[in-house]
Every structure is written in structure tokens, then in C-alpha cells.
Amino acid sequence: MDFKAIAQKSAEEVLAYNQDISDWKVVKSSKKVTVSSKTSRKFLGNLYRIEGVIRESTAKVSNFLYQPENRITWDKSLKGYNVVHKIDSDTYICHAMTQSFAMGSISPRDFVDVVCIKHYEGNIDIISISLITANSVDFPGYPPSPHYIRGYNHPSGYVCSPLKENPAYSKLVIFVQTEMRGKLLPSIIEKSMPSNLVSFFLNAKDGIKAHKISSIRGHHNGHPSVTPISK
């Protein structure tokens, strides 16, 4: 399986979602986070768009989000998150295990995804974009487990760019296109997803803030807290 090709195609699709302004319907707006949805072209479900503003530069937001070791520290929906194979400095395979949610009506899932990190510079309208995408794949050594229902992520990801009104801030747009599988009624997913996606965004925002505070304290203590940045 050509994981690099899958990752590249996912990146192209997520960028296309970001440029698509038609047919989105706002399904939730809370705490300055907006969730919109439209019918997915990939499966019998929805493509969700979650957007908001973060008081940090695009470089700092994207650097935090694309460090896989950070994911489990802020994403409260996860029980576990492991990089199981590194393809190159910007592409890897991960195995994610979720908590149950919607008051237990949606049981834990697991996902095996190829994750791709890209940076685009010099766009006419946008100074820079950081893109992190995920797409589920079959990977030897991680077949479905009896402990989890194996879900499937169709092209999903984060698009982070400087806020036009204030480039010191970032606009973060997250696209989620998750096929839960199992025997769930679509109505249960559609009812629970918007609130969970708002929480997901707010958790990421809190994680970035906590990471910043930790780094500042590290410097004040005379021991700089440095997170290696992938290029």
C-alpha cells in the first residue's frame, strides 16, 4: 500500500474542503467555536467543519498540534495514541483508541491512520498555511481488535493560518469525517457529534495554552523546555 500517495491525496482533499464555501449548515455554535456540516461524499454520514480563533501564531499552533506526543496530553476523547510506523519526517502511521462518549451510548473505537504534515508558503491571500491530515488505512500488525470497534477516518485534518485581522492570532479549521461503524443509529451520531467537536476544539485550545505556560515556567526556572520541531 502506497501510504505516501494516500497521505498526499488526503491533503489535497482537505485543502479543497477548506476552500469550499457552499452548502455548509451551522449545527452548533458555542464559546466562539462554530461547527458546520454537510453530507459526506465518502460515506453515509457527515463531513464536519469546526472553526475558531486561537491567540497564538500559526507556527506555534501547528508546531504543537503536529507533535504526536502532545496528542494524548490534550485530547480528552482518547484513551491511547501511538505512532506505530514512521514513513518520513512528515508522514507516519498512528493507532488511536477512543473513550466511550455520548453518555456511553457510543462505545470505544480504534483507528489506524496515515498522518501527513504539510506547510504551504507564499499563497496570494494567506501568508502561510499549516496542514495536518489523517486518513484510515490497513496496516499489518494492527488488525481489528475484539476490545474496540474499528472506525474509519475519511480525509480529515487541521488547517491553520494567520488571522487576516491580526496575524499574531491563528484561525484553526478542523475537518472531521469519521465513520464510526458498528450498529449505531445515524441519529445518535448526528445528535452527539456537534457538542463533542466543540469540546475537541476547546481541548486543543487549552492544550496549546497549557503548553505555553509550561514552556514559560521552564525558562523561568533556568531549564528551557524545548520540544523538538519536525521539518
Residue pairs with C-beta under 8 A, 6 or more apart in sequence:
1 137
1 138
3 87
3 91
3 93
3 114
3 137
4 87
4 88
4 91
6 114
6 135
6 137
7 87
7 91
7 114
7 115
7 116
7 133
7 135
8 116
9 135
9 155
10 114
10 116
10 133
10 134
10 135
10 155
10 156
10 157
11 116
11 118
11 131
11 133
11 157
13 133
13 155
14 131
14 133
14 155
14 156
14 157
14 159
14 175
15 131
15 159
17 47
17 49
17 155
17 175
18 159
18 173
18 175
23 38
24 36
24 37
24 38
24 49
25 36
25 37
25 38
26 34
26 35
26 36
27 35
27 36
27 37
27 48
27 194
28 34
28 35
28 194
28 195
28 197
28 198
29 35
30 195
30 198
31 198
31 202
32 52
32 53
33 50
33 51
33 52
33 198
33 201
33 202
34 50
34 51
34 52
35 48
35 49
35 50
35 194
35 197
35 198
36 48
36 49
36 51
37 46
37 47
37 48
37 49
37 194
38 46
38 47
38 49
39 46
39 47
40 46
40 47
40 154
40 177
41 47
42 154
42 155
42 177
42 179
43 152
43 154
43 177
43 179
44 186
45 177
45 178
45 179
45 186
45 189
46 177
46 190
46 193
47 154
47 175
47 176
47 177
48 175
48 176
48 177
48 193
48 194
48 197
49 173
49 174
49 175
50 173
50 174
50 175
50 176
50 197
50 198
50 200
50 201
51 171
51 172
51 173
51 174
52 171
52 172
52 201
52 205
53 163
53 169
53 170
53 171
53 172
54 61
54 169
54 170
54 172
54 205
54 208
55 168
55 169
56 169
56 170
56 208
56 212
57 162
57 167
57 168
57 169
57 170
58 127
58 128
58 129
58 130
58 160
58 161
58 162
58 170
59 130
60 208
60 212
61 130
61 160
61 170
61 172
61 208
62 119
62 130
62 132
62 158
62 160
63 227
63 229
64 70
64 207
64 208
64 211
64 227
65 130
65 132
65 158
65 160
65 204
65 208
66 117
66 130
66 132
66 230
67 227
67 229
67 230
68 81
68 83
68 92
68 94
68 115
70 207
70 211
70 227
71 78
71 81
71 96
72 78
72 80
72 81
73 207
73 210
73 211
74 203
74 204
74 206
74 207
74 208
74 210
75 81
75 200
75 203
75 204
75 207
76 99
76 199
76 203
77 98
77 99
77 101
77 196
77 199
77 200
77 203
78 96
78 97
78 98
78 99
79 97
79 98
79 99
79 108
80 95
80 96
80 97
81 94
81 95
81 96
81 97
82 94
82 95
83 92
83 93
83 94
84 93
84 94
84 95
84 112
84 139
84 141
84 142
85 92
85 93
85 139
86 92
86 93
87 93
87 114
89 230
89 231
90 116
90 117
90 118
90 230
91 114
91 115
91 116
91 117
92 114
92 115
93 112
93 113
93 114
93 115
93 137
93 139
94 112
94 113
94 115
94 134
95 110
95 111
95 112
95 142
96 110
96 111
96 113
97 108
97 109
97 110
97 148
98 108
98 109
98 110
98 111
98 151
99 108
100 106
100 107
100 108
101 192
101 196
102 188
102 191
102 192
102 196
105 188
105 192
106 180
106 184
106 188
106 189
106 192
107 149
107 182
108 147
108 148
108 149
109 148
109 149
109 150
109 151
109 180
109 181
109 182
110 144
110 145
110 147
110 148
110 149
110 150
110 151
111 136
111 150
111 151
111 152
111 153
112 136
112 137
112 138
112 139
112 142
112 150
113 134
113 135
113 136
113 137
113 153
114 134
114 135
114 136
114 137
115 132
115 133
115 134
116 131
116 132
116 133
116 134
117 130
117 131
117 132
117 230
118 130
118 131
118 132
118 133
119 128
119 129
119 130
119 131
120 128
120 129
120 130
120 131
121 127
121 128
122 128
123 129
126 161
126 162
127 161
127 162
127 167
128 161
128 162
129 159
129 160
129 161
130 158
130 159
130 160
130 161
131 157
131 158
131 159
131 160
132 157
132 158
132 160
133 155
133 156
133 157
133 158
134 153
134 155
134 156
134 157
135 153
135 154
135 155
135 156
136 151
136 152
136 153
136 154
144 150
149 180
149 181
149 182
150 181
151 178
151 179
151 180
151 181
152 178
152 179
152 181
153 177
153 178
153 179
154 177
154 178
154 179
155 175
155 177
156 174
156 175
156 176
156 177
156 178
157 174
157 175
158 172
158 173
158 174
158 175
159 172
159 173
159 174
159 175
160 170
160 171
160 172
160 173
161 170
161 171
162 168
162 169
162 170
162 171
163 169
163 170
163 171
172 201
172 204
174 197
174 200
174 201
174 204
176 193
176 197
176 200
180 189
211 227
214 225
215 224
215 225
215 227
217 225
218 224
218 225
219 225
